[in-house]
Amino acid sequence: MAPLPKAELVQNSLQLYRYLLRCCRQLPEESIRQHYRHAVRQSFKVHADEDNPERIQQIIKRAIEDADWVMNK
């Protein structure tokens, strides 16, 4: 299963959050979708106070790579 197109357009945390939730919708089983939706929400809360632009870009890059891995699993 391929990730959603336009991952390269994700530039900020809100766009990342929406992108990851859309990826969750493509997962095959409801229990898996719920698990990853919960993980996305928790990660968003944990990193909500991040203000370093370089760190934010690192988080975005890593989250998209992780989403690609999950979608291809």
PDB file with one MODEL, atoms N, CA, C and O in Angstrom:
MODEL        1
ATOM      1  N   MET A   1       0.853  -1.174   0.000  1.00  0.00           N
ATOM      2  CA  MET A   1       0.000   0.000   0.000  1.00  0.00           C
ATOM      3  C   MET A   1       0.899   1.237   0.000  1.00  0.00           C
ATOM      4  O   MET A   1       1.749   1.385   0.878  1.00  0.00           O
ATOM      5  N   ALA A   2       0.723   2.087  -0.940  1.00  0.00           N
ATOM      6  CA  ALA A   2       1.550   3.285  -1.075  1.00  0.00           C
ATOM      7  C   ALA A   2       1.016   4.407  -0.186  1.00  0.00           C
ATOM      8  O   ALA A   2      -0.184   4.475   0.082  1.00  0.00           O
ATOM      9  N   PRO A   3       1.903   5.281   0.266  1.00  0.00           N
ATOM     10  CA  PRO A   3       1.446   6.430   1.051  1.00  0.00           C
ATOM     11  C   PRO A   3       0.654   7.392   0.171  1.00  0.00           C
ATOM     12  O   PRO A   3       0.671   7.293  -1.056  1.00  0.00           O
ATOM     13  N   LEU A   4      -0.014   8.290   0.799  1.00  0.00           N
ATOM     14  CA  LEU A   4      -0.775   9.278   0.043  1.00  0.00           C
ATOM     15  C   LEU A   4       0.163  10.151  -0.770  1.00  0.00           C
ATOM     16  O   LEU A   4       1.292  10.412  -0.353  1.00  0.00           O
ATOM     17  N   PRO A   5      -0.295  10.600  -1.923  1.00  0.00           N
ATOM     18  CA  PRO A   5       0.532  11.528  -2.697  1.00  0.00           C
ATOM     19  C   PRO A   5       0.620  12.878  -1.990  1.00  0.00           C
ATOM     20  O   PRO A   5      -0.149  13.168  -1.074  1.00  0.00           O
ATOM     21  N   LYS A   6       1.543  13.668  -2.423  1.00  0.00           N
ATOM     22  CA  LYS A   6       1.717  15.041  -1.940  1.00  0.00           C
ATOM     23  C   LYS A   6       2.370  15.130  -0.565  1.00  0.00           C
ATOM     24  O   LYS A   6       2.241  16.153   0.107  1.00  0.00           O
ATOM     25  N   ALA A   7       3.064  14.088  -0.136  1.00  0.00           N
ATOM     26  CA  ALA A   7       3.776  14.168   1.141  1.00  0.00           C
ATOM     27  C   ALA A   7       4.808  15.293   1.099  1.00  0.00           C
ATOM     28  O   ALA A   7       5.115  15.906   2.121  1.00  0.00           O
ATOM     29  N   GLU A   8       5.332  15.551  -0.083  1.00  0.00           N
ATOM     30  CA  GLU A   8       6.347  16.602  -0.211  1.00  0.00           C
ATOM     31  C   GLU A   8       5.776  17.995   0.027  1.00  0.00           C
ATOM     32  O   GLU A   8       6.536  18.945   0.214  1.00  0.00           O
ATOM     33  N   LEU A   9       4.454  18.134   0.024  1.00  0.00           N
ATOM     34  CA  LEU A   9       3.833  19.438   0.248  1.00  0.00           C
ATOM     35  C   LEU A   9       3.631  19.755   1.735  1.00  0.00           C
ATOM     36  O   LEU A   9       3.251  20.872   2.084  1.00  0.00           O
ATOM     37  N   VAL A  10       3.880  18.789   2.595  1.00  0.00           N
ATOM     38  CA  VAL A  10       3.706  18.999   4.036  1.00  0.00           C
ATOM     39  C   VAL A  10       4.802  19.944   4.524  1.00  0.00           C
ATOM     40  O   VAL A  10       5.988  19.624   4.451  1.00  0.00           O
ATOM     41  N   GLN A  11       4.394  21.107   5.021  1.00  0.00           N
ATOM     42  CA  GLN A  11       5.350  22.125   5.452  1.00  0.00           C
ATOM     43  C   GLN A  11       5.239  22.488   6.924  1.00  0.00           C
ATOM     44  O   GLN A  11       6.188  23.024   7.496  1.00  0.00           O
ATOM     45  N   ASN A  12       4.102  22.208   7.550  1.00  0.00           N
ATOM     46  CA  ASN A  12       3.957  22.570   8.961  1.00  0.00           C
ATOM     47  C   ASN A  12       3.257  21.449   9.724  1.00  0.00           C
ATOM     48  O   ASN A  12       2.817  20.459   9.139  1.00  0.00           O
ATOM     49  N   SER A  13       3.167  21.621  11.019  1.00  0.00           N
ATOM     50  CA  SER A  13       2.664  20.545  11.869  1.00  0.00           C
ATOM     51  C   SER A  13       1.185  20.228  11.612  1.00  0.00           C
ATOM     52  O   SER A  13       0.792  19.063  11.680  1.00  0.00           O
ATOM     53  N   LEU A  14       0.382  21.211  11.328  1.00  0.00           N
ATOM     54  CA  LEU A  14      -1.030  20.946  11.052  1.00  0.00           C
ATOM     55  C   LEU A  14      -1.198  20.152   9.762  1.00  0.00           C
ATOM     56  O   LEU A  14      -2.005  19.224   9.703  1.00  0.00           O
ATOM     57  N   GLN A  15      -0.451  20.506   8.747  1.00  0.00           N
ATOM     58  CA  GLN A  15      -0.501  19.754   7.493  1.00  0.00           C
ATOM     59  C   GLN A  15      -0.032  18.314   7.711  1.00  0.00           C
ATOM     60  O   GLN A  15      -0.599  17.381   7.144  1.00  0.00           O
ATOM     61  N   LEU A  16       0.997  18.139   8.529  1.00  0.00           N
ATOM     62  CA  LEU A  16       1.489  16.800   8.847  1.00  0.00           C
ATOM     63  C   LEU A  16       0.414  15.996   9.567  1.00  0.00           C
ATOM     64  O   LEU A  16       0.158  14.841   9.225  1.00  0.00           O
ATOM     65  N   TYR A  17      -0.205  16.603  10.551  1.00  0.00           N
ATOM     66  CA  TYR A  17      -1.257  15.937  11.325  1.00  0.00           C
ATOM     67  C   TYR A  17      -2.376  15.455  10.407  1.00  0.00           C
ATOM     68  O   TYR A  17      -2.811  14.307  10.504  1.00  0.00           O
ATOM     69  N   ARG A  18      -2.836  16.322   9.525  1.00  0.00           N
ATOM     70  CA  ARG A  18      -3.912  15.958   8.597  1.00  0.00           C
ATOM     71  C   ARG A  18      -3.462  14.869   7.629  1.00  0.00           C
ATOM     72  O   ARG A  18      -4.224  13.947   7.339  1.00  0.00           O
ATOM     73  N   TYR A  19      -2.228  14.967   7.123  1.00  0.00           N
ATOM     74  CA  TYR A  19      -1.679  13.971   6.214  1.00  0.00           C
ATOM     75  C   TYR A  19      -1.641  12.591   6.895  1.00  0.00           C
ATOM     76  O   TYR A  19      -2.050  11.592   6.305  1.00  0.00           O
ATOM     77  N   LEU A  20      -1.150  12.550   8.131  1.00  0.00           N
ATOM     78  CA  LEU A  20      -1.033  11.277   8.834  1.00  0.00           C
ATOM     79  C   LEU A  20      -2.407  10.676   9.134  1.00  0.00           C
ATOM     80  O   LEU A  20      -2.578   9.459   9.055  1.00  0.00           O
ATOM     81  N   LEU A  21      -3.373  11.502   9.471  1.00  0.00           N
ATOM     82  CA  LEU A  21      -4.723  10.976   9.713  1.00  0.00           C
ATOM     83  C   LEU A  21      -5.338  10.435   8.418  1.00  0.00           C
ATOM     84  O   LEU A  21      -6.073   9.449   8.447  1.00  0.00           O
ATOM     85  N   ARG A  22      -5.040  11.074   7.289  1.00  0.00           N
ATOM     86  CA  ARG A  22      -5.506  10.544   5.999  1.00  0.00           C
ATOM     87  C   ARG A  22      -4.841   9.203   5.696  1.00  0.00           C
ATOM     88  O   ARG A  22      -5.485   8.295   5.169  1.00  0.00           O
ATOM     89  N   CYS A  23      -3.571   9.076   6.023  1.00  0.00           N
ATOM     90  CA  CYS A  23      -2.881   7.792   5.839  1.00  0.00           C
ATOM     91  C   CYS A  23      -3.552   6.709   6.681  1.00  0.00           C
ATOM     92  O   CYS A  23      -3.714   5.576   6.229  1.00  0.00           O
ATOM     93  N   CYS A  24      -3.936   7.057   7.893  1.00  0.00           N
ATOM     94  CA  CYS A  24      -4.591   6.081   8.773  1.00  0.00           C
ATOM     95  C   CYS A  24      -5.878   5.546   8.152  1.00  0.00           C
ATOM     96  O   CYS A  24      -6.217   4.377   8.333  1.00  0.00           O
ATOM     97  N   ARG A  25      -6.582   6.384   7.433  1.00  0.00           N
ATOM     98  CA  ARG A  25      -7.836   5.947   6.804  1.00  0.00           C
ATOM     99  C   ARG A  25      -7.621   4.855   5.772  1.00  0.00           C
ATOM    100  O   ARG A  25      -8.553   4.111   5.466  1.00  0.00           O
ATOM    101  N   GLN A  26      -6.419   4.740   5.230  1.00  0.00           N
ATOM    102  CA  GLN A  26      -6.144   3.747   4.199  1.00  0.00           C
ATOM    103  C   GLN A  26      -5.728   2.394   4.770  1.00  0.00           C
ATOM    104  O   GLN A  26      -5.600   1.425   4.022  1.00  0.00           O
ATOM    105  N   LEU A  27      -5.518   2.315   6.068  1.00  0.00           N
ATOM    106  CA  LEU A  27      -5.098   1.051   6.668  1.00  0.00           C
ATOM    107  C   LEU A  27      -6.248   0.042   6.627  1.00  0.00           C
ATOM    108  O   LEU A  27      -7.415   0.429   6.696  1.00  0.00           O
ATOM    109  N   PRO A  28      -5.923  -1.242   6.516  1.00  0.00           N
ATOM    110  CA  PRO A  28      -6.941  -2.249   6.217  1.00  0.00           C
ATOM    111  C   PRO A  28      -7.928  -2.588   7.351  1.00  0.00           C
ATOM    112  O   PRO A  28      -9.102  -2.837   7.080  1.00  0.00           O
ATOM    113  N   GLU A  29      -7.478  -2.600   8.595  1.00  0.00           N
ATOM    114  CA  GLU A  29      -8.359  -3.023   9.686  1.00  0.00           C
ATOM    115  C   GLU A  29      -8.651  -1.863  10.632  1.00  0.00           C
ATOM    116  O   GLU A  29      -7.805  -0.997  10.856  1.00  0.00           O
ATOM    117  N   GLU A  30      -9.852  -1.862  11.178  1.00  0.00           N
ATOM    118  CA  GLU A  30     -10.266  -0.786  12.075  1.00  0.00           C
ATOM    119  C   GLU A  30      -9.380  -0.716  13.316  1.00  0.00           C
ATOM    120  O   GLU A  30      -9.037   0.378  13.763  1.00  0.00           O
ATOM    121  N   SER A  31      -9.008  -1.851  13.874  1.00  0.00           N
ATOM    122  CA  SER A  31      -8.172  -1.837  15.077  1.00  0.00           C
ATOM    123  C   SER A  31      -6.801  -1.216  14.786  1.00  0.00           C
ATOM    124  O   SER A  31      -6.248  -0.502  15.622  1.00  0.00           O
ATOM    125  N   ILE A  32      -6.269  -1.486  13.621  1.00  0.00           N
ATOM    126  CA  ILE A  32      -4.981  -0.897  13.222  1.00  0.00           C
ATOM    127  C   ILE A  32      -5.149   0.604  13.014  1.00  0.00           C
ATOM    128  O   ILE A  32      -4.303   1.391  13.437  1.00  0.00           O
ATOM    129  N   ARG A  33      -6.241   0.999  12.362  1.00  0.00           N
ATOM    130  CA  ARG A  33      -6.507   2.435  12.144  1.00  0.00           C
ATOM    131  C   ARG A  33      -6.599   3.166  13.476  1.00  0.00           C
ATOM    132  O   ARG A  33      -6.027   4.244  13.639  1.00  0.00           O
ATOM    133  N   GLN A  34      -7.325   2.575  14.434  1.00  0.00           N
ATOM    134  CA  GLN A  34      -7.470   3.208  15.744  1.00  0.00           C
ATOM    135  C   GLN A  34      -6.125   3.347  16.447  1.00  0.00           C
ATOM    136  O   GLN A  34      -5.832   4.380  17.049  1.00  0.00           O
ATOM    137  N   HIS A  35      -5.319   2.306  16.367  1.00  0.00           N
ATOM    138  CA  HIS A  35      -4.005   2.338  17.014  1.00  0.00           C
ATOM    139  C   HIS A  35      -3.151   3.481  16.461  1.00  0.00           C
ATOM    140  O   HIS A  35      -2.592   4.266  17.227  1.00  0.00           O
ATOM    141  N   TYR A  36      -3.052   3.573  15.149  1.00  0.00           N
ATOM    142  CA  TYR A  36      -2.199   4.606  14.553  1.00  0.00           C
ATOM    143  C   TYR A  36      -2.798   6.009  14.696  1.00  0.00           C
ATOM    144  O   TYR A  36      -2.052   6.979  14.830  1.00  0.00           O
ATOM    145  N   ARG A  37      -4.123   6.132  14.669  1.00  0.00           N
ATOM    146  CA  ARG A  37      -4.740   7.450  14.935  1.00  0.00           C
ATOM    147  C   ARG A  37      -4.375   7.921  16.335  1.00  0.00           C
ATOM    148  O   ARG A  37      -4.025   9.082  16.545  1.00  0.00           O
ATOM    149  N   HIS A  38      -4.464   6.996  17.292  1.00  0.00           N
ATOM    150  CA  HIS A  38      -4.110   7.343  18.671  1.00  0.00           C
ATOM    151  C   HIS A  38      -2.635   7.749  18.758  1.00  0.00           C
ATOM    152  O   HIS A  38      -2.299   8.732  19.419  1.00  0.00           O
ATOM    153  N   ALA A  39      -1.761   6.998  18.093  1.00  0.00           N
ATOM    154  CA  ALA A  39      -0.329   7.304  18.111  1.00  0.00           C
ATOM    155  C   ALA A  39      -0.054   8.675  17.489  1.00  0.00           C
ATOM    156  O   ALA A  39       0.772   9.432  17.999  1.00  0.00           O
ATOM    157  N   VAL A  40      -0.738   8.994  16.395  1.00  0.00           N
ATOM    158  CA  VAL A  40      -0.565  10.299  15.739  1.00  0.00           C
ATOM    159  C   VAL A  40      -0.994  11.416  16.687  1.00  0.00           C
ATOM    160  O   VAL A  40      -0.286  12.413  16.835  1.00  0.00           O
ATOM    161  N   ARG A  41      -2.136  11.254  17.320  1.00  0.00           N
ATOM    162  CA  ARG A  41      -2.638  12.288  18.238  1.00  0.00           C
ATOM    163  C   ARG A  41      -1.692  12.484  19.423  1.00  0.00           C
ATOM    164  O   ARG A  41      -1.415  13.615  19.822  1.00  0.00           O
ATOM    165  N   GLN A  42      -1.201  11.378  19.982  1.00  0.00           N
ATOM    166  CA  GLN A  42      -0.289  11.474  21.117  1.00  0.00           C
ATOM    167  C   GLN A  42       1.011  12.169  20.715  1.00  0.00           C
ATOM    168  O   GLN A  42       1.514  13.017  21.453  1.00  0.00           O
ATOM    169  N   SER A  43       1.549  11.822  19.571  1.00  0.00           N
ATOM    170  CA  SER A  43       2.785  12.452  19.113  1.00  0.00           C
ATOM    171  C   SER A  43       2.581  13.937  18.866  1.00  0.00           C
ATOM    172  O   SER A  43       3.457  14.747  19.168  1.00  0.00           O
ATOM    173  N   PHE A  44       1.428  14.294  18.318  1.00  0.00           N
ATOM    174  CA  PHE A  44       1.136  15.700  18.078  1.00  0.00           C
ATOM    175  C   PHE A  44       1.106  16.466  19.405  1.00  0.00           C
ATOM    176  O   PHE A  44       1.634  17.575  19.497  1.00  0.00           O
ATOM    177  N   LYS A  45       0.489  15.873  20.425  1.00  0.00           N
ATOM    178  CA  LYS A  45       0.430  16.528  21.739  1.00  0.00           C
ATOM    179  C   LYS A  45       1.815  16.658  22.361  1.00  0.00           C
ATOM    180  O   LYS A  45       2.138  17.691  22.948  1.00  0.00           O
ATOM    181  N   VAL A  46       2.633  15.619  22.236  1.00  0.00           N
ATOM    182  CA  VAL A  46       3.969  15.629  22.818  1.00  0.00           C
ATOM    183  C   VAL A  46       4.832  16.732  22.197  1.00  0.00           C
ATOM    184  O   VAL A  46       5.604  17.386  22.898  1.00  0.00           O
ATOM    185  N   HIS A  47       4.703  16.934  20.897  1.00  0.00           N
ATOM    186  CA  HIS A  47       5.550  17.901  20.193  1.00  0.00           C
ATOM    187  C   HIS A  47       4.873  19.253  19.962  1.00  0.00           C
ATOM    188  O   HIS A  47       5.401  20.084  19.223  1.00  0.00           O
ATOM    189  N   ALA A  48       3.729  19.482  20.574  1.00  0.00           N
ATOM    190  CA  ALA A  48       2.969  20.710  20.332  1.00  0.00           C
ATOM    191  C   ALA A  48       3.730  21.980  20.728  1.00  0.00           C
ATOM    192  O   ALA A  48       3.509  23.034  20.131  1.00  0.00           O
ATOM    193  N   ASP A  49       4.609  21.901  21.710  1.00  0.00           N
ATOM    194  CA  ASP A  49       5.315  23.093  22.170  1.00  0.00           C
ATOM    195  C   ASP A  49       6.669  23.302  21.485  1.00  0.00           C
ATOM    196  O   ASP A  49       7.420  24.203  21.858  1.00  0.00           O
ATOM    197  N   GLU A  50       6.978  22.482  20.498  1.00  0.00           N
ATOM    198  CA  GLU A  50       8.250  22.610  19.769  1.00  0.00           C
ATOM    199  C   GLU A  50       8.260  23.915  18.975  1.00  0.00           C
ATOM    200  O   GLU A  50       7.319  24.203  18.236  1.00  0.00           O
ATOM    201  N   ASP A  51       9.329  24.704  19.131  1.00  0.00           N
ATOM    202  CA  ASP A  51       9.390  25.982  18.422  1.00  0.00           C
ATOM    203  C   ASP A  51      10.646  26.154  17.569  1.00  0.00           C
ATOM    204  O   ASP A  51      10.809  27.179  16.907  1.00  0.00           O
ATOM    205  N   ASN A  52      11.523  25.170  17.580  1.00  0.00           N
ATOM    206  CA  ASN A  52      12.731  25.214  16.760  1.00  0.00           C
ATOM    207  C   ASN A  52      12.391  24.758  15.336  1.00  0.00           C
ATOM    208  O   ASN A  52      12.032  23.598  15.136  1.00  0.00           O
ATOM    209  N   PRO A  53      12.499  25.656  14.341  1.00  0.00           N
ATOM    210  CA  PRO A  53      12.122  25.300  12.960  1.00  0.00           C
ATOM    211  C   PRO A  53      12.883  24.106  12.391  1.00  0.00           C
ATOM    212  O   PRO A  53      12.313  23.298  11.658  1.00  0.00           O
ATOM    213  N   GLU A  54      14.173  23.992  12.726  1.00  0.00           N
ATOM    214  CA  GLU A  54      14.946  22.849  12.241  1.00  0.00           C
ATOM    215  C   GLU A  54      14.422  21.549  12.831  1.00  0.00           C
ATOM    216  O   GLU A  54      14.278  20.549  12.127  1.00  0.00           O
ATOM    217  N   ARG A  55      14.140  21.569  14.113  1.00  0.00           N
ATOM    218  CA  ARG A  55      13.617  20.371  14.786  1.00  0.00           C
ATOM    219  C   ARG A  55      12.242  20.004  14.228  1.00  0.00           C
ATOM    220  O   ARG A  55      11.944  18.823  14.048  1.00  0.00           O
ATOM    221  N   ILE A  56      11.412  20.995  13.958  1.00  0.00           N
ATOM    222  CA  ILE A  56      10.087  20.734  13.393  1.00  0.00           C
ATOM    223  C   ILE A  56      10.222  20.054  12.033  1.00  0.00           C
ATOM    224  O   ILE A  56       9.491  19.107  11.740  1.00  0.00           O
ATOM    225  N   GLN A  57      11.147  20.527  11.205  1.00  0.00           N
ATOM    226  CA  GLN A  57      11.354  19.903   9.899  1.00  0.00           C
ATOM    227  C   GLN A  57      11.877  18.475  10.044  1.00  0.00           C
ATOM    228  O   GLN A  57      11.511  17.602   9.257  1.00  0.00           O
ATOM    229  N   GLN A  58      12.723  18.228  11.036  1.00  0.00           N
ATOM    230  CA  GLN A  58      13.198  16.869  11.299  1.00  0.00           C
ATOM    231  C   GLN A  58      12.039  15.952  11.692  1.00  0.00           C
ATOM    232  O   GLN A  58      11.945  14.815  11.229  1.00  0.00           O
ATOM    233  N   ILE A  59      11.171  16.462  12.542  1.00  0.00           N
ATOM    234  CA  ILE A  59      10.015  15.677  12.995  1.00  0.00           C
ATOM    235  C   ILE A  59       9.105  15.363  11.808  1.00  0.00           C
ATOM    236  O   ILE A  59       8.639  14.233  11.663  1.00  0.00           O
ATOM    237  N   ILE A  60       8.854  16.359  10.964  1.00  0.00           N
ATOM    238  CA  ILE A  60       8.004  16.161   9.790  1.00  0.00           C
ATOM    239  C   ILE A  60       8.600  15.105   8.871  1.00  0.00           C
ATOM    240  O   ILE A  60       7.899  14.199   8.420  1.00  0.00           O
ATOM    241  N   LYS A  61       9.898  15.223   8.596  1.00  0.00           N
ATOM    242  CA  LYS A  61      10.573  14.266   7.706  1.00  0.00           C
ATOM    243  C   LYS A  61      10.492  12.854   8.275  1.00  0.00           C
ATOM    244  O   LYS A  61      10.173  11.907   7.555  1.00  0.00           O
ATOM    245  N   ARG A  62      10.776  12.716   9.550  1.00  0.00           N
ATOM    246  CA  ARG A  62      10.757  11.392  10.183  1.00  0.00           C
ATOM    247  C   ARG A  62       9.339  10.820  10.214  1.00  0.00           C
ATOM    248  O   ARG A  62       9.157   9.624   9.985  1.00  0.00           O
ATOM    249  N   ALA A  63       8.343  11.642  10.490  1.00  0.00           N
ATOM    250  CA  ALA A  63       6.959  11.166  10.546  1.00  0.00           C
ATOM    251  C   ALA A  63       6.491  10.664   9.179  1.00  0.00           C
ATOM    252  O   ALA A  63       5.785   9.660   9.095  1.00  0.00           O
ATOM    253  N   ILE A  64       6.880  11.354   8.120  1.00  0.00           N
ATOM    254  CA  ILE A  64       6.502  10.916   6.766  1.00  0.00           C
ATOM    255  C   ILE A  64       7.209   9.610   6.419  1.00  0.00           C
ATOM    256  O   ILE A  64       6.606   8.718   5.822  1.00  0.00           O
ATOM    257  N   GLU A  65       8.492   9.492   6.792  1.00  0.00           N
ATOM    258  CA  GLU A  65       9.217   8.237   6.561  1.00  0.00           C
ATOM    259  C   GLU A  65       8.556   7.089   7.324  1.00  0.00           C
ATOM    260  O   GLU A  65       8.403   5.991   6.790  1.00  0.00           O
ATOM    261  N   ASP A  66       8.165   7.347   8.573  1.00  0.00           N
ATOM    262  CA  ASP A  66       7.505   6.318   9.376  1.00  0.00           C
ATOM    263  C   ASP A  66       6.155   5.940   8.771  1.00  0.00           C
ATOM    264  O   ASP A  66       5.783   4.767   8.762  1.00  0.00           O
ATOM    265  N   ALA A  67       5.429   6.925   8.270  1.00  0.00           N
ATOM    266  CA  ALA A  67       4.132   6.647   7.632  1.00  0.00           C
ATOM    267  C   ALA A  67       4.330   5.790   6.386  1.00  0.00           C
ATOM    268  O   ALA A  67       3.550   4.873   6.132  1.00  0.00           O
ATOM    269  N   ASP A  68       5.367   6.085   5.610  1.00  0.00           N
ATOM    270  CA  ASP A  68       5.672   5.261   4.426  1.00  0.00           C
ATOM    271  C   ASP A  68       5.931   3.815   4.851  1.00  0.00           C
ATOM    272  O   ASP A  68       5.442   2.880   4.217  1.00  0.00           O
ATOM    273  N   TRP A  69       6.694   3.637   5.913  1.00  0.00           N
ATOM    274  CA  TRP A  69       7.013   2.305   6.402  1.00  0.00           C
ATOM    275  C   TRP A  69       5.745   1.564   6.822  1.00  0.00           C
ATOM    276  O   TRP A  69       5.553   0.401   6.469  1.00  0.00           O
ATOM    277  N   VAL A  70       4.889   2.238   7.571  1.00  0.00           N
ATOM    278  CA  VAL A  70       3.642   1.608   8.040  1.00  0.00           C
ATOM    279  C   VAL A  70       2.752   1.251   6.854  1.00  0.00           C
ATOM    280  O   VAL A  70       2.163   0.171   6.824  1.00  0.00           O
ATOM    281  N   MET A  71       2.654   2.131   5.900  1.00  0.00           N
ATOM    282  CA  MET A  71       1.777   1.877   4.758  1.00  0.00           C
ATOM    283  C   MET A  71       2.290   0.726   3.898  1.00  0.00           C
ATOM    284  O   MET A  71       1.494   0.028   3.269  1.00  0.00           O
ATOM    285  N   ASN A  72       3.601   0.516   3.862  1.00  0.00           N
ATOM    286  CA  ASN A  72       4.180  -0.575   3.067  1.00  0.00           C
ATOM    287  C   ASN A  72       4.310  -1.877   3.841  1.00  0.00           C
ATOM    288  O   ASN A  72       4.681  -2.898   3.263  1.00  0.00           O
ATOM    289  N   LYS A  73       4.021  -1.864   5.102  1.00  0.00           N
ATOM    290  CA  LYS A  73       4.163  -3.026   5.974  1.00  0.00           C
ATOM    291  C   LYS A  73       3.152  -4.096   5.666  1.00  0.00           C
ATOM    292  O   LYS A  73       3.142  -5.141   6.316  1.00  0.00           O
TER     293      LYS A  73
ENDMDL
END
